[in-house]
Amino acid sequence: MEPIFAIIAVCVVLFLIVISWLVPIGLWITAIAAGVKVGIFDLVAMRLRRVPPNAIVEPQINATKAGLNLSLDELEAHFLAGGRVGSVVAALIAADKANISLGFAQAAAIDLAGRDVLQAVQVSVTPEIIDIPAGSDASNGITAVARDGIQLIVKTRVTVRADIDRLVGGATEDTIRARVGEGIITTIGSSGSHKEVLENPVRISETVLEKGLAAGTAFEILSIDIADINVGENVGAKLQTDQAEAELKVARAKAEERRASAQAEEEENKALVEEMTIKLIEAEAEIPLSISDSFDSQRMTVMDYYNLRNILADTEMRQSIASPGGTQEMDTTRSAHSLGLS
């Protein structure tokens, strides 16, 4: 009989454990004591639907104590949809205390959209400061160049308040940063001199605010303050220097091209001179033959030949006298050879 009693005892213990898990008596008593109307079978049904009763009942207790009228079905439906029930209820309580109009449906939609609804309510109560640029880029700042070519590095702080009605579908802080950066670059770029911006930095804030940068975002811009502004490089002078260096390289390339072309033309002329010299030598080689043929055919006598030599000598003498060198001796070998006299 003892083994039977032991088995019965084990079964009873297991049954009690299952019942205690399935029926959270302690949570039910806490809810009743807090004035939350929840039935024991409602808690059992939550277990069967795989919904942790604590995740529903405890936020309901907080809401009831804060004077909010929420239903367990709404909270459970939001949990089953993947929402954060505790965060939504905390946001509703904070909004109610701050006199901000926020309903459960709207808060649930914001939460399901991936936004932190509690943080949004807190930002609505206490404005948030957005540093531009953000994070690791904050040490550099937004860089822009004025018309005189001087670069300015600007750091700003934007004070924003969350707009609850535009949280769903509204742009995030990154859009605010991008738009403010665009406004800074536009303002500095349209300034005739960087000194104008340094003398009156508030121009940047005024220009950026006039552009209505909060349109389509989940925030309302309260103010844009210039935290720091520094002078950077002389970009205009650097660009002119780079352009001059580029033009110098182009000029050098063209000069080198012309030099190479002239050198190639010179080599071609040398080859042409050599070619003409060869043709001249070939032609001169035929002169003695022509003279000999003239003697044989009696078209020219010996006296005619000597007269020709005298005329040639006289011509060379006259050329020597008329040359810039005066009495400098001329090379007559070519002339004599031309007539076959050398």
Beta strands, then each sheet from edge to edge (+ up, - down):
strand 1: 128-132
strand 2: 142-145
strand 3: 150-162
strand 4: 219-234
sheet 1: 1+ 3- 2+
sheet 2: 1+ 3- 4+
end
